[in-house]
Amino acid sequence: MLPVRIINLETSTERRLHMQEQMAAMGLDYRIVPAVNGGLLSQDEIDEIYRANAVLLRRGSHLSPGEIGCALSHIRLYREIVDNNIKAMAILEDDARIDKMILLAIEQYRHFPKDWDIVFLGYRMRATSLNTVQELPGKISLKQPKGFGHIRLAIGYIVSLDGASKLLKLTRDLHKPIDHYTGNYRLLNTYVVDPALVLPAGFPSTIGYQEKKEKEIGLWLKICPWLRHCPRILDFLGRRGPIRGTLRISVAIRHRTGRLLCACSPLNRRGR
């Protein structure tokens, strides 16, 4: 049976019980591995993998201690796979709600395409297209994302030995959250199980996204105080940061302006 690892902070007892109940109900053989608490890391431990200056230049903001700890938790499992020559491993985070059909996907891992590096069991995705490459038992299919985009959410996936080796190389100088590496299907041979079998259970985040979001919102309110009357726009900007938020809005305005000009064009009217 494919080895299953569940990442869990020792202080998150409610999440641990939640995962244990699901595993017991499905009869899965698993092991809970202690997550890295980013808030307890020394500066030397952080500097060993995290390049603060590079992150600031590339992202415009630092990773939170929780994001660093989360990334290190996944990276440790990649090292376990490579050091012990494990052919594949299922990795789950402790805030997962798991469908029983996951058993079928795990049993079929030996029949995945020969080139696979990572197969997502749960995900949020932005992809131009999804191509079905294989039908699995239980009306489940294996699909491959194509075009521009990425896969978010590293809540549940199966990674191969080759995939773990690639991820170790990609994360040598950590400068992004871990799902920006696992979800980059232009660098990894990536597949997804459709429909998704692992979804967030709705626990509050322990990574620190909210703290960073609140800082971004505070910055936007200083620049544009009137935004407090537009909560949806403020939430949008808070999730993307000042630089990315501005770029996204400017691109959206240009796109809509271009469509409007095209619709009003005399040539377009003649065509109609």
Buried (B, 14 or more C-beta within 10 A) or exposed (E): EBBBBBBBBEEBEEBBEBBBEBBEEBEBEBEBBEBBBBEEBEEEBBEEBBBEEEBEEEBEBBBBBBBBBBBBBBBBBBEBBBEEEBEBBBBBBBBBBBBEBBBBBBEBBEEBEEEBBBBBBBBBBEBEEBEEEBEBEEEBBBBBBEEEBBBBBBBBBBBBBBBBBBBBEBBEEBBBBBBBBBBBBEBBBBBBBBEBBBBBBEBEBBBBBBEBBEBBBEBBBEEEEEBEEEEEBBEBBBBBBBEBBBEEBEEEEEEEEEEEEEEEEEEEEEEE
